[in-house]
Amino acid sequence: MAVTTSVCLTPFGDWLQDVSGFTRNHYDRIGHLMQGFGPAIIARELLLARRR
């Protein structure tokens, strides 16, 4: 089965592009942000729980 859409052609990416007025779809940047931000929050919570 083939994929018919790419990461750039997502409804959320299109909506974000329309709302922000960007000429480029920045959906991939949101993904990269969450790939770094999510694990950082988890690591912080684990470190704080270890200190207690």
PDB file of N, CA, C and O in Angstrom:
ATOM      1  N   MET A   1       0.838  -1.160   0.000  1.00  0.00           N
ATOM      2  CA  MET A   1       0.000   0.000   0.000  1.00  0.00           C
ATOM      3  C   MET A   1       0.896   1.241   0.000  1.00  0.00           C
ATOM      4  O   MET A   1       1.840   1.329   0.785  1.00  0.00           O
ATOM      5  N   ALA A   2       0.607   2.159  -0.848  1.00  0.00           N
ATOM      6  CA  ALA A   2       1.407   3.377  -0.972  1.00  0.00           C
ATOM      7  C   ALA A   2       0.817   4.496  -0.121  1.00  0.00           C
ATOM      8  O   ALA A   2      -0.393   4.565   0.092  1.00  0.00           O
ATOM      9  N   VAL A   3       1.676   5.347   0.349  1.00  0.00           N
ATOM     10  CA  VAL A   3       1.239   6.513   1.111  1.00  0.00           C
ATOM     11  C   VAL A   3       0.881   7.610   0.118  1.00  0.00           C
ATOM     12  O   VAL A   3       1.638   7.892  -0.811  1.00  0.00           O
ATOM     13  N   THR A   4      -0.275   8.223   0.321  1.00  0.00           N
ATOM     14  CA  THR A   4      -0.729   9.242  -0.630  1.00  0.00           C
ATOM     15  C   THR A   4      -0.403  10.655  -0.191  1.00  0.00           C
ATOM     16  O   THR A   4      -0.497  11.585  -0.993  1.00  0.00           O
ATOM     17  N   THR A   5      -0.023  10.839   1.060  1.00  0.00           N
ATOM     18  CA  THR A   5       0.349  12.175   1.517  1.00  0.00           C
ATOM     19  C   THR A   5       1.748  12.129   2.106  1.00  0.00           C
ATOM     20  O   THR A   5       2.242  11.067   2.486  1.00  0.00           O
ATOM     21  N   SER A   6       2.362  13.262   2.174  1.00  0.00           N
ATOM     22  CA  SER A   6       3.671  13.357   2.802  1.00  0.00           C
ATOM     23  C   SER A   6       3.537  14.152   4.095  1.00  0.00           C
ATOM     24  O   SER A   6       2.453  14.622   4.440  1.00  0.00           O
ATOM     25  N   VAL A   7       4.618  14.291   4.782  1.00  0.00           N
ATOM     26  CA  VAL A   7       4.601  15.031   6.043  1.00  0.00           C
ATOM     27  C   VAL A   7       4.172  16.477   5.807  1.00  0.00           C
ATOM     28  O   VAL A   7       3.478  17.059   6.640  1.00  0.00           O
ATOM     29  N   CYS A   8       4.568  17.044   4.710  1.00  0.00           N
ATOM     30  CA  CYS A   8       4.247  18.449   4.437  1.00  0.00           C
ATOM     31  C   CYS A   8       2.791  18.656   4.044  1.00  0.00           C
ATOM     32  O   CYS A   8       2.271  19.765   4.168  1.00  0.00           O
ATOM     33  N   LEU A   9       2.133  17.618   3.579  1.00  0.00           N
ATOM     34  CA  LEU A   9       0.760  17.754   3.105  1.00  0.00           C
ATOM     35  C   LEU A   9      -0.237  17.250   4.138  1.00  0.00           C
ATOM     36  O   LEU A   9      -1.062  16.388   3.834  1.00  0.00           O
ATOM     37  N   THR A  10      -0.171  17.768   5.332  1.00  0.00           N
ATOM     38  CA  THR A  10      -1.085  17.383   6.395  1.00  0.00           C
ATOM     39  C   THR A  10      -2.077  18.507   6.650  1.00  0.00           C
ATOM     40  O   THR A  10      -1.744  19.676   6.452  1.00  0.00           O
ATOM     41  N   PRO A  11      -3.284  18.178   7.085  1.00  0.00           N
ATOM     42  CA  PRO A  11      -4.270  19.235   7.361  1.00  0.00           C
ATOM     43  C   PRO A  11      -3.796  20.226   8.421  1.00  0.00           C
ATOM     44  O   PRO A  11      -4.023  21.429   8.290  1.00  0.00           O
ATOM     45  N   PHE A  12      -3.135  19.726   9.474  1.00  0.00           N
ATOM     46  CA  PHE A  12      -2.656  20.649  10.509  1.00  0.00           C
ATOM     47  C   PHE A  12      -1.584  21.572   9.949  1.00  0.00           C
ATOM     48  O   PHE A  12      -1.566  22.762  10.262  1.00  0.00           O
ATOM     49  N   GLY A  13      -0.691  21.036   9.127  1.00  0.00           N
ATOM     50  CA  GLY A  13       0.347  21.862   8.524  1.00  0.00           C
ATOM     51  C   GLY A  13      -0.231  22.927   7.607  1.00  0.00           C
ATOM     52  O   GLY A  13       0.240  24.064   7.582  1.00  0.00           O
ATOM     53  N   ASP A  14      -1.259  22.548   6.852  1.00  0.00           N
ATOM     54  CA  ASP A  14      -1.914  23.518   5.977  1.00  0.00           C
ATOM     55  C   ASP A  14      -2.614  24.599   6.788  1.00  0.00           C
ATOM     56  O   ASP A  14      -2.554  25.780   6.445  1.00  0.00           O
ATOM     57  N   TRP A  15      -3.283  24.189   7.874  1.00  0.00           N
ATOM     58  CA  TRP A  15      -3.971  25.156   8.722  1.00  0.00           C
ATOM     59  C   TRP A  15      -2.970  26.124   9.347  1.00  0.00           C
ATOM     60  O   TRP A  15      -3.202  27.332   9.378  1.00  0.00           O
ATOM     61  N   LEU A  16      -1.856  25.585   9.845  1.00  0.00           N
ATOM     62  CA  LEU A  16      -0.836  26.430  10.465  1.00  0.00           C
ATOM     63  C   LEU A  16      -0.257  27.417   9.452  1.00  0.00           C
ATOM     64  O   LEU A  16       0.016  28.571   9.783  1.00  0.00           O
ATOM     65  N   GLN A  17      -0.077  26.963   8.248  1.00  0.00           N
ATOM     66  CA  GLN A  17       0.448  27.836   7.197  1.00  0.00           C
ATOM     67  C   GLN A  17      -0.545  28.959   6.893  1.00  0.00           C
ATOM     68  O   GLN A  17      -0.140  30.106   6.701  1.00  0.00           O
ATOM     69  N   ASP A  18      -1.831  28.642   6.847  1.00  0.00           N
ATOM     70  CA  ASP A  18      -2.850  29.661   6.572  1.00  0.00           C
ATOM     71  C   ASP A  18      -2.962  30.667   7.713  1.00  0.00           C
ATOM     72  O   ASP A  18      -3.078  31.869   7.475  1.00  0.00           O
ATOM     73  N   VAL A  19      -2.928  30.180   8.945  1.00  0.00           N
ATOM     74  CA  VAL A  19      -3.091  31.057  10.110  1.00  0.00           C
ATOM     75  C   VAL A  19      -1.881  31.967  10.292  1.00  0.00           C
ATOM     76  O   VAL A  19      -2.029  33.153  10.584  1.00  0.00           O
ATOM     77  N   SER A  20      -0.690  31.411  10.119  1.00  0.00           N
ATOM     78  CA  SER A  20       0.522  32.182  10.386  1.00  0.00           C
ATOM     79  C   SER A  20       0.940  33.067   9.220  1.00  0.00           C
ATOM     80  O   SER A  20       1.688  34.026   9.410  1.00  0.00           O
ATOM     81  N   GLY A  21       0.472  32.760   8.030  1.00  0.00           N
ATOM     82  CA  GLY A  21       0.840  33.564   6.874  1.00  0.00           C
ATOM     83  C   GLY A  21       2.184  33.199   6.275  1.00  0.00           C
ATOM     84  O   GLY A  21       2.694  33.923   5.419  1.00  0.00           O
ATOM     85  N   PHE A  22       2.777  32.075   6.712  1.00  0.00           N
ATOM     86  CA  PHE A  22       4.050  31.637   6.150  1.00  0.00           C
ATOM     87  C   PHE A  22       3.856  31.163   4.720  1.00  0.00           C
ATOM     88  O   PHE A  22       2.790  30.663   4.360  1.00  0.00           O
ATOM     89  N   THR A  23       4.880  31.320   3.918  1.00  0.00           N
ATOM     90  CA  THR A  23       4.814  30.806   2.551  1.00  0.00           C
ATOM     91  C   THR A  23       5.230  29.346   2.505  1.00  0.00           C
ATOM     92  O   THR A  23       4.971  28.653   1.521  1.00  0.00           O
ATOM     93  N   ARG A  24       5.873  28.879   3.563  1.00  0.00           N
ATOM     94  CA  ARG A  24       6.325  27.492   3.635  1.00  0.00           C
ATOM     95  C   ARG A  24       5.595  26.790   4.768  1.00  0.00           C
ATOM     96  O   ARG A  24       5.310  27.400   5.799  1.00  0.00           O
ATOM     97  N   ASN A  25       5.291  25.516   4.584  1.00  0.00           N
ATOM     98  CA  ASN A  25       4.636  24.728   5.615  1.00  0.00           C
ATOM     99  C   ASN A  25       5.684  24.302   6.633  1.00  0.00           C
ATOM    100  O   ASN A  25       6.626  23.587   6.291  1.00  0.00           O
ATOM    101  N   HIS A  26       5.530  24.734   7.876  1.00  0.00           N
ATOM    102  CA  HIS A  26       6.513  24.460   8.923  1.00  0.00           C
ATOM    103  C   HIS A  26       6.099  23.287   9.813  1.00  0.00           C
ATOM    104  O   HIS A  26       6.501  23.223  10.975  1.00  0.00           O
ATOM    105  N   TYR A  27       5.306  22.367   9.284  1.00  0.00           N
ATOM    106  CA  TYR A  27       4.846  21.230  10.068  1.00  0.00           C
ATOM    107  C   TYR A  27       6.010  20.375  10.551  1.00  0.00           C
ATOM    108  O   TYR A  27       5.971  19.858  11.667  1.00  0.00           O
ATOM    109  N   ASP A  28       7.036  20.220   9.737  1.00  0.00           N
ATOM    110  CA  ASP A  28       8.181  19.399  10.135  1.00  0.00           C
ATOM    111  C   ASP A  28       8.913  20.001  11.329  1.00  0.00           C
ATOM    112  O   ASP A  28       9.476  19.265  12.140  1.00  0.00           O
ATOM    113  N   ARG A  29       8.914  21.308  11.447  1.00  0.00           N
ATOM    114  CA  ARG A  29       9.566  21.952  12.589  1.00  0.00           C
ATOM    115  C   ARG A  29       8.838  21.647  13.890  1.00  0.00           C
ATOM    116  O   ARG A  29       9.470  21.524  14.939  1.00  0.00           O
ATOM    117  N   ILE A  30       7.526  21.526  13.832  1.00  0.00           N
ATOM    118  CA  ILE A  30       6.753  21.161  15.022  1.00  0.00           C
ATOM    119  C   ILE A  30       7.144  19.755  15.464  1.00  0.00           C
ATOM    120  O   ILE A  30       7.311  19.495  16.656  1.00  0.00           O
ATOM    121  N   GLY A  31       7.288  18.853  14.500  1.00  0.00           N
ATOM    122  CA  GLY A  31       7.700  17.488  14.816  1.00  0.00           C
ATOM    123  C   GLY A  31       9.076  17.441  15.449  1.00  0.00           C
ATOM    124  O   GLY A  31       9.287  16.715  16.421  1.00  0.00           O
ATOM    125  N   HIS A  32      10.012  18.203  14.912  1.00  0.00           N
ATOM    126  CA  HIS A  32      11.362  18.224  15.471  1.00  0.00           C
ATOM    127  C   HIS A  32      11.370  18.839  16.871  1.00  0.00           C
ATOM    128  O   HIS A  32      12.111  18.386  17.743  1.00  0.00           O
ATOM    129  N   LEU A  33      10.562  19.853  17.084  1.00  0.00           N
ATOM    130  CA  LEU A  33      10.460  20.466  18.407  1.00  0.00           C
ATOM    131  C   LEU A  33       9.955  19.454  19.426  1.00  0.00           C
ATOM    132  O   LEU A  33      10.495  19.354  20.528  1.00  0.00           O
ATOM    133  N   MET A  34       8.922  18.705  19.061  1.00  0.00           N
ATOM    134  CA  MET A  34       8.355  17.736  19.989  1.00  0.00           C
ATOM    135  C   MET A  34       9.288  16.555  20.228  1.00  0.00           C
ATOM    136  O   MET A  34       9.261  15.963  21.307  1.00  0.00           O
ATOM    137  N   GLN A  35      10.106  16.204  19.255  1.00  0.00           N
ATOM    138  CA  GLN A  35      11.068  15.119  19.447  1.00  0.00           C
ATOM    139  C   GLN A  35      12.143  15.504  20.457  1.00  0.00           C
ATOM    140  O   GLN A  35      12.728  14.628  21.094  1.00  0.00           O
ATOM    141  N   GLY A  36      12.407  16.775  20.611  1.00  0.00           N
ATOM    142  CA  GLY A  36      13.376  17.215  21.601  1.00  0.00           C
ATOM    143  C   GLY A  36      12.724  17.612  22.914  1.00  0.00           C
ATOM    144  O   GLY A  36      13.265  17.345  23.987  1.00  0.00           O
ATOM    145  N   PHE A  37      11.573  18.243  22.832  1.00  0.00           N
ATOM    146  CA  PHE A  37      10.896  18.768  24.019  1.00  0.00           C
ATOM    147  C   PHE A  37      10.277  17.652  24.851  1.00  0.00           C
ATOM    148  O   PHE A  37      10.366  17.680  26.079  1.00  0.00           O
ATOM    149  N   GLY A  38       9.662  16.687  24.216  1.00  0.00           N
ATOM    150  CA  GLY A  38       9.017  15.587  24.932  1.00  0.00           C
ATOM    151  C   GLY A  38       9.985  14.808  25.807  1.00  0.00           C
ATOM    152  O   GLY A  38       9.746  14.687  27.009  1.00  0.00           O
ATOM    153  N   PRO A  39      11.070  14.275  25.252  1.00  0.00           N
ATOM    154  CA  PRO A  39      12.037  13.551  26.083  1.00  0.00           C
ATOM    155  C   PRO A  39      12.678  14.421  27.167  1.00  0.00           C
ATOM    156  O   PRO A  39      13.007  13.917  28.241  1.00  0.00           O
ATOM    157  N   ALA A  40      12.858  15.698  26.909  1.00  0.00           N
ATOM    158  CA  ALA A  40      13.440  16.584  27.920  1.00  0.00           C
ATOM    159  C   ALA A  40      12.510  16.715  29.122  1.00  0.00           C
ATOM    160  O   ALA A  40      12.976  16.724  30.261  1.00  0.00           O
ATOM    161  N   ILE A  41      11.221  16.814  28.890  1.00  0.00           N
ATOM    162  CA  ILE A  41      10.257  16.901  29.985  1.00  0.00           C
ATOM    163  C   ILE A  41      10.230  15.598  30.773  1.00  0.00           C
ATOM    164  O   ILE A  41      10.183  15.617  32.003  1.00  0.00           O
ATOM    165  N   ILE A  42      10.261  14.461  30.069  1.00  0.00           N
ATOM    166  CA  ILE A  42      10.272  13.164  30.747  1.00  0.00           C
ATOM    167  C   ILE A  42      11.532  13.019  31.598  1.00  0.00           C
ATOM    168  O   ILE A  42      11.460  12.577  32.745  1.00  0.00           O
ATOM    169  N   ALA A  43      12.678  13.389  31.044  1.00  0.00           N
ATOM    170  CA  ALA A  43      13.936  13.304  31.795  1.00  0.00           C
ATOM    171  C   ALA A  43      13.897  14.202  33.025  1.00  0.00           C
ATOM    172  O   ALA A  43      14.374  13.813  34.091  1.00  0.00           O
ATOM    173  N   ARG A  44      13.341  15.380  32.889  1.00  0.00           N
ATOM    174  CA  ARG A  44      13.223  16.302  34.024  1.00  0.00           C
ATOM    175  C   ARG A  44      12.372  15.693  35.125  1.00  0.00           C
ATOM    176  O   ARG A  44      12.739  15.740  36.299  1.00  0.00           O
ATOM    177  N   GLU A  45      11.232  15.119  34.745  1.00  0.00           N
ATOM    178  CA  GLU A  45      10.348  14.515  35.736  1.00  0.00           C
ATOM    179  C   GLU A  45      11.017  13.333  36.429  1.00  0.00           C
ATOM    180  O   GLU A  45      10.857  13.156  37.637  1.00  0.00           O
ATOM    181  N   LEU A  46      11.760  12.528  35.686  1.00  0.00           N
ATOM    182  CA  LEU A  46      12.456  11.395  36.290  1.00  0.00           C
ATOM    183  C   LEU A  46      13.543  11.866  37.259  1.00  0.00           C
ATOM    184  O   LEU A  46      13.716  11.289  38.333  1.00  0.00           O
ATOM    185  N   LEU A  47      14.257  12.895  36.881  1.00  0.00           N
ATOM    186  CA  LEU A  47      15.294  13.424  37.770  1.00  0.00           C
ATOM    187  C   LEU A  47      14.708  14.048  39.028  1.00  0.00           C
ATOM    188  O   LEU A  47      15.256  13.886  40.119  1.00  0.00           O
ATOM    189  N   LEU A  48      13.605  14.755  38.880  1.00  0.00           N
ATOM    190  CA  LEU A  48      12.950  15.344  40.053  1.00  0.00           C
ATOM    191  C   LEU A  48      12.382  14.266  40.967  1.00  0.00           C
ATOM    192  O   LEU A  48      12.432  14.401  42.190  1.00  0.00           O
ATOM    193  N   ALA A  49      11.848  13.209  40.393  1.00  0.00           N
ATOM    194  CA  ALA A  49      11.302  12.117  41.214  1.00  0.00           C
ATOM    195  C   ALA A  49      12.421  11.381  41.951  1.00  0.00           C
ATOM    196  O   ALA A  49      12.211  10.902  43.065  1.00  0.00           O
ATOM    197  N   ARG A  50      13.569  11.289  41.364  1.00  0.00           N
ATOM    198  CA  ARG A  50      14.696  10.613  42.007  1.00  0.00           C
ATOM    199  C   ARG A  50      15.208  11.416  43.206  1.00  0.00           C
ATOM    200  O   ARG A  50      15.692  10.832  44.175  1.00  0.00           O
ATOM    201  N   ARG A  51      15.108  12.748  43.152  1.00  0.00           N
ATOM    202  CA  ARG A  51      15.600  13.604  44.236  1.00  0.00           C
ATOM    203  C   ARG A  51      14.722  13.510  45.484  1.00  0.00           C
ATOM    204  O   ARG A  51      15.182  13.806  46.587  1.00  0.00           O
ATOM    205  N   ARG A  52      13.472  13.104  45.319  1.00  0.00           N
ATOM    206  CA  ARG A  52      12.533  13.078  46.464  1.00  0.00           C
ATOM    207  C   ARG A  52      12.766  11.923  47.363  1.00  0.00           C
ATOM    208  O   ARG A  52      12.062  11.766  48.361  1.00  0.00           O
TER     209      ARG A  52
END
